[in-house]
Amino acid sequence: MTKVVFLADNSRLCGFEISGHSSVSETDTEGKILCSAISSAAYMTANTISEIIGDSIDADVKDGYMKIFVKNASEASQKVLEGFSLHISELKKQNETRITTYTEV
């Protein structure tokens, strides 16, 4: 199962932490596709914030793990994080047994 924790500060999103895998076995194609969708969205979010918007981020990435924290998130970064949150929420609706989400303040 993939766990997505949205990091918030004073009700504003400032990052996220993703851990685990959505596939239950090596032959679970649906789970692998879901993992790829989550990873792709997470990388796009991080790259948009750091490379396009120019906000500074702390990043930690390993197999099955990604944590992004935006230092002094601008309004633009906040909107990108909100879009990522919406995307993950919609994926969760379609895959409730494979994704859990939380918000940590």
Secondary structure, DSSP 4 states (H G I P E B T S, - for coil): -EEEEEEEETTEEEEEEEES-S-SSTT-HHHHHHHHHHHHHHHHHHHIIIIII---EEEEEETTEEEEEETT--HHHHHHHHHHHHHHHHHHHH-TTTEEEEEE-
